[in-house]
C-alpha cells in the first residue's frame, strides 16, 4: 500500500504508532508504554489536539504517556534494558488494568525484542502485551489494526461456545474518525433494537472486560472495507468467530441496507428487521418533513465535492446523492491504497439508488484536489454556454477550506483532519447521525444568508 509519490503534502493520517496510541487510550483501563525515540509521544499528542476535533488526552494519554525515550546510546547498543526499566517504573507508578508496549520506527529498525520483555512481566502476573507499530508499517489505521491483532491473540479469552446474538462492533478508528464515539453509539443502539448484545470496546460506558470476554461473540461486525480487516481475520483464526465487513452507513438508504445485511447474517426474522427499519424511517422523515418547504423554496440543493478516507468518502457520497438529493460530482478517496484495492469503493458507488454517477479519484496529496476538480469541471473561458459548478458545497477536512473559498462553496469539516470543530458526542452514522449531518450542512447554508 505504499505510495508511488515522491512526497505527500499535508498527510491525512497519524503514523502507525499514533493510531495505536489513540486506540490504546480509547480502551478503558489501558496504559500505553511507548518504546521509541524522544519526541514521538509529544508529536502524536500535538497532532491529536489539532486534528481530531480537540480530543483530549484521557487517562494516561497525551503528554502523560510513559515512554522509554531511547537516545543515541540505546540505539547503538540496544534499548531493551531501557524498556525494562520504563515498564517496571510504569507498573509501580501508574494504575492500569492492562499495559501495552508500542514501538516506534527507531526501535523497530534496531530490532529490540519487546515480546521478551512482555513474556518476563507476564510470568510475574502482569497483564501486559505488545505490538510492533513503527511508523513505516503504515498510517494510523494500520496501527489500530496491529494493536487489535495483538490483543485478540493474547488478551481475549478463548471461548469455544458462542452466545447467540452477541456481536462485537469495530472498524471505526478512534481519533482518525473524530466522530467515532457518536458513530459507534448510534450503530450499537440500532443493532440493539434487532435484539443483539453489542460490544464496541471504546464507548464511555465500556469496560475492559468487554474486550476480554469478546471471544464468545457469534459474529464480529467490521464497519469498514479496509480498517480492522486483518484484526478480524486474526480473531477468526484464534477464536473461530466469523466476521462481516460492511460500509459505514449514513442516512436511511444505507442504514436500512446495513440492518438487513447484519440481520440476515444472524438469521434474524425479516419481520423484526423491517419493523425496526420502518420505525426508524418514520421518525427520520418526521424530522425531514419540517425541512421540506425550506429545502424547495430556498433551493438548498447543491453540487458537491466529497473528500475523505475509505470509510467516509463512499458513505458521504451515497448519503448526498441518494438521500439528500445533492449532486456529488467529485469523490476523492484520500487513503493510500493500491489500484487492486479500489474495487469495493468503485462497486459501492456504481450502484447508487439515485442512479447518480460520481467521478471517483484516489488521491493522497491535498494540494492536487483542486486540479482534479478543474479537470472534471474546466473553468469558464468565455464560452457562450457554460455549465457552472455553482452553487456548490465541499464536505471534507479542514484542509479543504481554501478549495471551498476558491470556488465560492459552502464547507463542512467531517473527515480527518478535523481542526476547526470541537467534537464531543456528535456522530453521523445511522438515522440519528444523518439528521445531525443535515443540520450541520444546512446550518452552513443559512448562516451565509
C-alpha positions in Angstrom: 0.0 0.0 0.0 3.0 2.3 -0.3 2.5 5.5 -2.3 4.4 5.9 -5.6 4.6 9.7 -5.0 8.0 11.3 -4.2 6.3 13.1 -1.3 2.8 13.8 0.1 1.9 17.3 1.0 -0.3 17.5 4.1 -0.6 13.9 5.1 -4.1 12.9 6.3 -3.3 10.3 8.9 -1.2 9.6 12.0 1.7 7.2 11.7 1.0 3.6 12.8 2.3 4.4 16.3 -0.1 7.3 16.6 -3.1 5.2 15.6 -2.1 2.6 18.1 -1.7 5.1 20.9 -5.1 6.7 20.2 -6.7 3.2 20.2 -5.0 2.2 23.4 -6.1 5.4 25.2 -9.6 4.9 24.0 -9.8 1.4 25.6 -10.8 1.7 29.3 -8.1 0.9 31.8 -5.3 0.5 29.2 -1.9 2.2 29.7 0.3 2.5 26.6 4.1 2.4 27.1 6.0 3.8 24.1 9.3 2.3 23.2 10.5 4.9 20.8 12.8 7.8 20.4 12.4 11.1 22.2 9.6 13.4 20.9 7.3 10.8 19.3 4.7 10.9 22.1 4.6 14.7 22.1 4.3 14.9 18.4 1.4 12.5 18.4 -0.4 14.5 21.1 0.0 17.8 19.3 -1.3 16.3 16.2 -4.2 14.8 18.2 -5.2 18.1 19.7 -5.3 19.9 16.4 -6.7 17.2 14.1 -9.3 15.1 15.9 -11.9 17.6 17.0 -9.8 18.6 20.0 -9.8 15.1 21.5 -8.2 15.3 24.9 -5.6 13.0 26.4 -7.8 10.9 28.7 -6.3 8.8 31.4 -2.6 8.4 30.9 -2.7 9.8 27.4 -1.2 12.8 25.7 1.9 14.1 27.4 1.4 11.7 30.2 2.0 8.6 28.1 5.0 6.7 29.5 7.9 6.4 27.1 11.4 4.9 27.0 12.6 7.9 25.1 15.6 6.0 23.7 18.7 8.0 22.8 21.8 7.5 20.8 23.4 5.1 23.2 20.3 2.9 23.3 20.1 2.9 19.5 23.7 1.8 19.2 23.8 -0.8 21.9 20.0 -1.8 22.0 17.2 -0.3 24.1 16.0 -3.5 25.8 17.4 -2.5 29.2 15.9 1.0 28.9 12.5 -0.5 28.0 12.6 -2.9 31.0 13.3 0.0 33.3 10.5 2.0 31.9 8.0 -0.8 32.1 8.9 -1.6 35.7 8.6 2.1 36.7 5.3 2.5 34.9 3.7 -0.5 36.6 4.8 0.8 40.0 3.6 4.4 39.4 0.6 4.1 37.1 -2.5 2.2 37.9 -3.8 0.2 34.9 -5.8 -2.9 34.1 -3.7 -3.6 31.1 -0.4 -2.3 29.8 0.6 -2.4 26.1 4.1 -1.7 24.7 4.0 0.1 21.4 7.2 0.5 19.3 8.3 3.4 17.1 10.4 3.5 13.9 13.8 3.6 15.5 13.3 0.6 17.9 11.7 -1.4 15.2 14.7 -0.7 13.0 17.3 -1.8 15.6 15.1 -4.9 16.4 14.5 -4.6 20.1 12.7 -7.7 21.3 9.7 -6.2 23.1 8.0 -9.6 23.3 10.7 -11.0 25.6 10.0 -8.1 28.0 6.3 -8.9 27.7 6.8 -12.6 28.5 9.0 -11.8 31.5 6.4 -9.5 33.1 3.5 -11.8 32.2 5.4 -14.5 34.1 5.2 -12.2 37.2 1.4 -11.9 36.8 1.3 -8.5 35.0 -1.4 -8.0 32.3 0.9 -6.7 29.5 1.1 -7.2 25.8 3.0 -5.5 22.9 2.7 -4.6 19.3 5.3 -3.5 16.8 3.8 -0.2 15.5 6.8 1.6 13.8 5.5 4.4 11.6 6.9 2.7 8.4 4.3 0.0 8.9 1.6 2.3 7.6 -0.7 5.1 8.8 -2.8 5.4 11.9 -5.4 2.9 10.5 -2.6 0.2 10.4 -1.6 1.0 14.0 -5.2 0.4 15.0 -5.2 -2.9 13.3 -1.8 -4.0 14.7 -2.8 -3.3 18.3 -6.2 -5.1 17.9 -4.4 -8.1 16.4 -2.1 -8.3 19.4 -4.9 -8.1 21.9 -7.1 -10.6 20.0 -4.3 -13.1 20.0 -3.2 -12.8 23.7 -5.7 -10.9 25.8 -9.1 -12.0 24.6 -10.1 -15.3 26.4 -10.7 -18.3 24.1 -14.3 -19.5 24.3 -15.4 -22.3 22.0 -19.1 -21.8 23.0 -20.6 -18.8 21.3 -23.5 -16.7 22.7 -26.4 -16.3 20.2 -26.9 -12.7 19.1 -23.8 -11.4 20.9 -21.6 -9.4 18.5 -18.5 -7.2 18.5 -18.5 -3.9 16.6 -15.4 -2.2 15.3 -13.8 -0.7 12.2 -14.4 3.0 13.2 -10.9 4.2 14.2 -10.6 6.4 17.4 -9.1 9.8 16.5 -8.8 9.1 12.8 -12.6 9.4 12.9 -13.3 12.5 15.1 -16.9 11.3 15.4 -16.0 7.7 16.4 -17.8 7.6 19.7 -21.0 9.0 18.4 -20.9 6.8 15.3 -20.4 3.6 17.4 -23.1 4.7 19.8 -25.7 5.2 17.1 -24.9 1.9 15.4 -24.9 0.0 18.6 -28.3 1.4 19.5 -29.7 0.3 16.1 -28.3 -3.2 16.5 -29.7 -3.5 20.0 -33.2 -2.8 18.5 -32.7 -6.0 16.5 -32.2 -7.8 19.8 -28.4 -8.0 19.7 -25.9 -7.8 22.6 -23.3 -5.4 21.2 -19.7 -4.7 22.5 -17.8 -1.8 20.9 -14.9 -1.8 23.5 -14.3 2.0 23.4 -17.5 3.8 24.3 -17.7 5.8 27.6 -19.6 3.0 29.3 -17.4 0.2 28.0 -15.3 -1.9 30.4 -12.1 -3.7 29.6 -13.8 -6.9 30.4 -16.0 -6.4 27.4 -12.9 -6.9 25.3 -11.5 -9.7 27.4 -14.8 -11.7 27.1 -15.3 -10.9 23.4 -14.3 -14.4 22.3 -17.9 -15.8 22.9 -19.4 -13.4 20.3 -21.4 -15.1 17.5 -20.2 -12.5 14.9 -17.7 -9.6 14.5 -19.1 -6.7 12.6 -16.4 -4.6 11.0 -17.8 -1.2 9.9 -15.2 -0.8 7.1 -14.0 -2.5 4.0 -10.4 -1.7 4.9 -9.8 -0.9 8.6 -9.7 -3.7 11.1 -10.0 -6.5 8.5 -6.7 -8.1 9.4 -7.7 -8.0 13.0 -11.0 -9.6 12.1 -9.1 -12.4 10.3 -6.8 -12.8 13.3 -9.9 -13.1 15.6 -11.5 -15.6 13.3 -8.3 -17.7 13.2 -7.8 -17.6 17.0 -11.4 -17.7 18.3 -13.3 -19.2 15.3 -15.7 -16.2 15.2 -16.6 -15.1 11.7 -16.7 -11.5 10.6 -18.9 -9.4 8.4 -17.4 -6.3 6.7 -19.9 -3.5 5.9 -19.6 0.0 4.7 -20.2 2.9 7.2 -23.9 3.6 6.9 -25.0 7.3 6.8 -28.7 8.1 6.1 -31.8 6.0 5.7 -30.9 4.2 2.5 -27.5 2.9 3.6 -28.7 2.2 7.2 -31.6 0.1 6.1 -29.2 -1.9 3.9 -26.8 -2.2 6.9 -29.6 -3.5 9.2 -30.8 -6.1 6.6 -27.2 -7.3 6.0 -26.5 -7.8 9.7 -29.9 -9.2 10.4 -29.7 -11.7 7.6 -26.2 -12.8 8.6 -27.6 -13.6 12.1 -30.8 -15.2 10.9 -33.0 -12.6 12.5 -36.5 -12.7 11.2 -37.3 -10.4 8.2 -40.3 -9.1 10.1 -38.2 -8.0 13.0 -35.7 -6.3 10.7 -38.3 -4.5 8.6 -40.2 -3.3 11.8 -37.0 -1.7 13.1 -36.4 -0.1 9.7 -40.0 1.2 9.5 -39.9 2.7 13.0 -36.5 4.4 12.4 -37.6 5.7 9.0 -40.9 7.1 10.4 -39.1 9.1 13.0 -36.4 10.2 10.5 -38.9 11.5 7.9 -41.0 13.2 10.6 -38.0 15.5 11.1 -37.2 15.8 7.4 -40.8 16.9 6.7 -40.1 20.0 8.7 -37.3 20.9 6.3 -39.0 20.1 3.0 -40.6 23.5 2.4 -37.4 25.4 3.1 -35.4 23.0 1.0 -37.6 23.5 -2.0 -38.5 27.2 -1.6 -35.0 28.4 -0.8 -33.3 25.9 -3.2 -30.9 24.1 -0.9 -29.7 21.6 -3.5 -26.0 21.8 -4.2 -23.3 20.4 -6.3 -20.7 18.7 -4.0 -17.1 17.7 -3.7 -16.6 14.9 -1.1 -13.1 14.3 0.3 -12.4 11.6 2.8 -11.0 8.2 3.8 -12.3 4.8 2.6 -14.9 4.9 5.3 -16.3 8.4 4.8 -15.9 9.1 1.1 -18.3 6.4 -0.1 -20.7 6.9 2.8 -21.0 10.6 2.4 -21.3 10.4 -1.4 -24.1 7.9 -1.1 -25.9 9.9 1.5 -25.7 13.2 -0.5 -26.8 11.5 -3.8 -29.4 9.0 -2.5 -31.0 10.7 0.5 -30.3 14.5 0.3 -30.8 15.0 -3.4 -27.4 16.7 -3.9 -25.0 16.2 -6.8 -21.6 14.9 -5.6 -19.7 15.2 -8.8 -16.3 14.5 -7.4 -15.4 12.0 -4.7 -11.8 12.0 -3.5 -10.6 9.0 -1.6 -7.6 10.1 0.4 -6.2 6.8 1.8 -3.0 5.3 0.3 -4.4 2.2 -1.3 -3.3 0.3 -4.4 -5.3 0.1 -7.6 -6.1 -3.5 -6.8 -7.9 -2.3 -3.7 -10.2 0.2 -5.4 -13.0 -2.3 -6.3 -15.1 -2.2 -3.1 -15.4 1.5 -3.4 -15.9 1.6 -7.2 -18.6 -1.1 -6.9 -20.4 0.6 -4.0 -20.6 3.9 -5.7 -21.6 2.4 -9.1 -24.9 1.1 -7.5 -26.4 4.3 -6.1 -30.2 4.0 -5.9 -30.5 7.5 -7.4 -28.5 6.5 -10.4 -26.1 9.4 -10.0 -22.6 8.8 -11.3 -19.8 10.5 -9.3 -16.2 10.9 -10.5 -14.0 8.8 -8.2 -10.4 9.9 -7.7 -7.8 8.2 -5.4 -5.5 11.0 -4.1 -3.3 11.2 -1.1 -2.0 14.7 -1.7 -4.3 17.5 -0.6 -2.7 20.0 -3.0 -3.9 18.0 -6.0 -7.6 18.0 -5.3 -8.3 21.4 -6.9 -6.7 20.1 -10.1 -8.9 17.1 -10.1 -12.0 19.3 -9.9 -10.7 21.5 -12.7 -10.2 18.5 -15.0 -13.8 17.4 -14.3 -15.3 20.9 -14.5 -12.9 23.2 -16.6 -13.0 26.9 -15.7 -15.1 29.4 -17.7 -13.2 30.6 -20.8 -15.7 32.9 -22.4 -17.9 30.2 -23.9 -21.3 31.2 -25.0 -22.9 28.3 -23.0 -21.2 27.2 -19.8 -22.5 24.9 -17.1 -21.1 26.4 -13.9 -20.2 24.4 -10.8 -22.4 26.5 -8.6 -23.9 26.6 -6.1 -21.5 24.1 -4.6 -20.5 22.6 -1.3 -17.3 20.8 -0.1 -17.6 18.1 2.5 -14.1 17.1 3.6 -11.4 18.0 6.1 -10.2 21.4 7.3 -7.5 21.1 4.5 -10.3 21.7 2.0 -11.1 25.2 3.4 -9.1 27.0 0.7 -10.6 24.9 -2.0 -14.1 25.8 -0.8 -13.2 29.5 -0.8 -11.7 29.4 -4.3 -15.0 28.0 -5.8 -17.2 30.1 -3.5 -18.7 26.9 -2.0 -20.1 26.1 1.4 -17.8 23.9 3.5 -18.1 21.5 6.4 -15.3 19.5 8.1 -16.3 15.9 8.6 -13.2 13.8 7.8 -9.7 13.8 9.2 -8.0 16.2 10.0 -10.7 18.0 11.9 -9.1 21.1 13.3 -11.8 23.7 13.1 -14.5 22.0 15.1 -14.9 20.7 18.7 -16.4 17.2 18.7 -17.8 15.6 21.9 -20.7 13.2 21.4 -21.6 14.0 17.8 -21.8 11.2 15.2 -23.1 11.0 11.6 -23.8 7.3 11.3 -27.3 5.7 11.0 -30.6 7.6 11.0 -29.9 9.9 14.0 -26.4 10.7 12.8 -27.6 11.7 9.4 -30.1 14.1 10.9 -27.2 15.8 12.7 -25.3 15.9 9.4 -28.2 17.6 7.7 -28.4 20.2 10.5 -24.7 20.9 10.1 -24.8 21.1 6.3 -27.8 23.4 6.1 -26.6 25.3 9.1 -23.7 26.4 7.0 -26.0 27.4 4.2 -28.4 29.5 6.2 -25.5 31.2 8.1 -24.5 32.8 4.8 -27.9 34.4 4.2 
